[in-house]
Amino acid sequence: MKAVVLLSGGLDSTVCMAVARDAGFELWPVSFDYNQRHSRELESACRVAEHFGVKRHLVIKTNMDSIGGSALTDQSIAVPEGEVARTDIPPTYVPARNLIFLSYALGYAEVVGADKIFIGVNSLDYSGYPDCRPEFIGLFQQLANYSTKAAVQDGRSIVVETPLINLTKKDIVLLGTKLQAPLFLTQSCYVGGEKACGKCDSCLLRLKGFSEAKLIDPIEYQG
């Protein structure tokens, strides 16, 4: 059994990859160099893939900075300090990112013969992104069922798996610890300094998860 795993190098995608491994899948991770604000998360993805001993770690280059509209792709837009209870869509939202990434993953899954795509989206403790919701995943699955040769001609659906979608950050931290995911290799900070800033949405949600799990986050923070 093969599974394509969307691997950003962050906490959620790394735990998601551990879930796929634990389920017995051969891992085919795919990451994206989309000219984002910094490369530290992508560097983490490479280290995580190496840790799992995968046959191939595909890194796809695309230029989402040419679209802009996000603090993660446009250096002129500042990364805001975070809010743990945020419900609005923050400026770190990257327009259509998961739609684009899942489309690439779907094509890759068809080529390598994978029946599953694992993505670490989460709809509970998240930063208000519309493409992390179950509704989005459900609609993408419908689209996937009509857009590949595997589904239309061969009757083989490629299923999008979202094992973290209904988990809190605490649950994700505990699951990753249980599955011995290399959390010490992950990088979640939006700012991308030598150490995590500890102030952006992603850092605050991560710290909240470790605190509630009563565990120490193994990465370094500023201050």
C-alpha positions as CSV (number, residue, x, y, z in Angstrom):
1,M,0.0,0.0,0.0
2,K,1.3,3.4,-1.0
3,A,0.3,6.8,0.4
4,V,1.3,10.3,-0.8
5,V,1.8,12.5,2.3
6,L,1.7,16.3,2.1
7,L,4.7,17.1,4.2
8,S,5.3,20.8,5.1
9,G,7.8,20.1,7.9
10,G,5.5,21.4,10.6
11,L,4.0,19.6,13.6
12,D,0.7,18.5,12.0
13,S,2.1,17.2,8.7
14,T,4.8,15.2,10.6
15,V,2.3,13.6,12.9
16,C,0.1,12.9,9.9
17,M,3.1,11.1,8.2
18,A,3.6,9.0,11.4
19,V,-0.1,8.0,11.3
20,A,0.3,6.8,7.7
21,R,3.4,4.9,8.6
22,D,1.7,3.3,11.6
23,A,-1.2,2.2,9.3
24,G,1.3,0.3,7.2
25,F,1.6,2.6,4.2
26,E,4.7,3.0,2.1
27,L,5.3,6.7,2.4
28,W,5.7,9.0,-0.7
29,P,6.0,12.5,0.8
30,V,5.6,15.6,-1.3
31,S,6.6,19.1,-0.1
32,F,6.4,22.5,-1.8
33,D,8.9,25.3,-2.4
34,Y,6.5,28.0,-3.3
35,N,8.8,31.0,-2.7
36,Q,7.4,31.3,0.8
37,R,8.7,33.8,3.3
38,H,11.4,31.5,4.6
39,S,12.8,28.0,3.9
40,R,13.1,26.7,7.5
41,E,9.9,24.6,7.4
42,L,11.0,23.1,4.0
43,E,14.4,22.3,5.5
44,S,12.6,20.6,8.3
45,A,10.5,18.6,5.8
46,C,13.7,17.3,4.2
47,R,15.0,16.2,7.6
48,V,11.7,14.5,8.6
49,A,11.6,12.6,5.3
50,E,15.1,11.4,5.8
51,H,14.2,10.4,9.4
52,F,11.4,8.2,8.0
53,G,13.7,6.6,5.5
54,V,11.5,7.2,2.5
55,K,12.4,6.0,-1.0
56,R,11.8,9.5,-2.5
57,H,10.9,12.9,-1.1
58,L,9.5,15.0,-3.9
59,V,9.9,18.8,-3.6
60,I,7.8,20.7,-6.1
61,K,8.8,24.2,-7.0
62,T,6.0,26.7,-7.7
63,N,5.9,30.5,-7.5
64,M,2.9,31.4,-5.4
65,D,4.6,34.7,-4.5
66,S,3.7,35.9,-7.9
67,I,0.1,35.8,-6.8
68,G,0.9,37.3,-3.4
69,G,-1.9,38.2,-1.0
70,S,-0.4,36.5,2.0
71,A,2.1,37.4,4.7
72,L,3.8,34.1,3.9
73,T,4.4,35.0,0.2
74,D,4.7,38.8,0.2
75,Q,7.5,40.3,2.3
76,S,5.6,43.6,2.4
77,I,2.8,42.1,4.5
78,A,3.9,41.7,8.1
79,V,3.3,38.4,10.0
80,P,0.9,39.5,12.9
81,E,1.3,38.4,16.5
82,G,-1.0,35.5,17.1
83,E,-4.3,34.9,18.7
84,V,-5.0,31.4,20.1
85,A,-8.8,31.9,19.8
86,R,-8.7,33.5,16.4
87,T,-11.8,33.0,14.3
88,D,-11.1,35.4,11.4
89,I,-9.0,34.6,8.4
90,P,-5.5,36.0,9.1
91,P,-3.1,37.6,6.6
92,T,-1.0,34.4,6.8
93,Y,-3.7,32.6,4.8
94,V,-2.2,31.7,1.3
95,P,-4.9,31.9,-1.3
96,A,-6.0,28.5,-2.6
97,R,-2.8,26.8,-1.2
98,N,-4.3,23.5,-0.1
99,L,-6.4,23.3,-3.3
100,I,-3.2,23.6,-5.3
101,F,-1.2,21.3,-3.2
102,L,-3.8,18.6,-3.1
103,S,-4.2,18.8,-6.9
104,Y,-0.4,18.2,-7.3
105,A,-0.7,15.3,-4.7
106,L,-3.6,13.8,-6.6
107,G,-1.6,13.7,-9.8
108,Y,1.4,12.3,-8.0
109,A,-0.7,9.6,-6.3
110,E,-2.0,8.5,-9.7
111,V,1.5,8.2,-11.1
112,V,3.0,6.3,-8.3
113,G,0.0,4.1,-7.8
114,A,-1.0,5.4,-4.3
115,D,-4.6,4.8,-3.1
116,K,-4.4,7.4,-0.4
117,I,-3.4,11.0,0.1
118,F,-2.7,12.1,3.7
119,I,-2.9,15.7,4.7
120,G,-2.6,17.1,8.2
121,V,-5.4,19.7,8.1
122,N,-7.1,20.5,11.4
123,S,-10.5,22.2,12.0
124,L,-10.4,22.6,15.7
125,D,-7.2,24.4,16.9
126,Y,-6.3,26.2,13.7
127,S,-5.8,29.7,12.4
128,G,-9.2,30.2,10.6
129,Y,-8.1,28.9,7.2
130,P,-11.1,27.9,5.0
131,D,-9.1,25.1,3.3
132,C,-8.6,23.2,6.5
133,R,-12.3,22.5,7.0
134,P,-14.1,19.1,6.5
135,E,-16.4,20.8,3.9
136,F,-13.4,21.7,1.7
137,I,-11.9,18.2,1.9
138,G,-15.3,16.6,1.1
139,L,-15.7,18.7,-2.0
140,F,-12.2,18.1,-3.1
141,Q,-12.8,14.4,-2.8
142,Q,-15.8,14.7,-5.0
143,L,-13.7,16.5,-7.6
144,A,-10.9,13.9,-7.3
145,N,-13.4,11.1,-8.1
146,Y,-14.1,12.8,-11.5
147,S,-10.7,14.0,-12.5
148,T,-8.3,11.1,-12.8
149,K,-7.9,8.2,-15.2
150,A,-7.6,5.9,-12.1
151,A,-11.1,6.8,-11.0
152,V,-12.9,7.2,-14.4
153,Q,-11.3,4.3,-16.3
154,D,-10.0,2.0,-13.7
155,G,-12.6,2.5,-11.0
156,R,-9.8,3.2,-8.4
157,S,-10.6,6.1,-6.2
158,I,-7.7,8.0,-4.6
159,V,-9.0,8.8,-1.1
160,V,-7.9,11.9,0.9
161,E,-7.3,11.0,4.5
162,T,-7.4,13.7,7.2
163,P,-6.6,11.8,10.5
164,L,-6.0,15.0,12.5
165,I,-9.0,17.0,11.3
166,N,-11.1,16.6,14.5
167,L,-8.1,16.7,17.0
168,T,-7.0,19.5,19.2
169,K,-3.4,20.5,19.2
170,K,-3.0,18.7,22.6
171,D,-4.4,15.5,20.9
172,I,-2.0,15.9,18.0
173,V,1.0,16.4,20.3
174,L,0.0,13.3,22.3
175,L,-0.6,11.2,19.2
176,G,2.8,12.3,17.7
177,T,4.5,11.4,20.9
178,K,2.8,8.0,21.0
179,L,3.8,7.2,17.4
180,Q,7.4,8.5,18.0
181,A,7.1,11.1,15.3
182,P,10.3,13.3,15.2
183,L,8.7,16.4,16.7
184,F,12.2,17.7,17.5
185,L,12.8,18.1,13.7
186,T,9.7,20.1,13.0
187,Q,9.3,23.8,12.4
188,S,6.0,25.7,12.7
189,C,6.9,29.3,13.0
190,Y,5.6,31.7,10.4
191,V,8.5,34.2,10.9
192,G,11.3,31.8,10.1
193,G,14.1,33.0,12.4
194,E,16.9,30.8,13.7
195,K,14.6,30.1,16.6
196,A,10.8,30.1,16.6
197,C,9.3,33.5,17.4
198,G,6.8,32.2,20.0
199,K,4.3,34.9,19.0
200,C,2.7,34.1,15.7
201,D,-0.5,32.1,15.4
202,S,1.3,28.9,14.6
203,C,3.7,29.2,17.5
204,L,1.0,30.0,20.0
205,L,-1.2,27.1,18.9
206,R,1.8,24.8,19.0
207,L,2.9,26.0,22.5
208,K,-0.7,25.6,23.7
209,G,-0.8,22.0,22.5
210,F,2.4,21.1,24.3
211,S,1.3,22.9,27.4
212,E,-2.1,21.2,27.6
213,A,-0.4,17.8,26.9
214,K,2.0,18.6,29.8
215,L,5.0,18.0,27.6
216,I,8.0,20.2,26.7
217,D,8.2,21.4,23.1
218,P,11.6,20.1,21.9
219,I,12.3,23.0,19.6
220,E,13.9,26.3,20.6
221,Y,12.1,29.6,20.9
222,Q,13.3,33.2,21.1
223,G,13.6,34.9,24.5
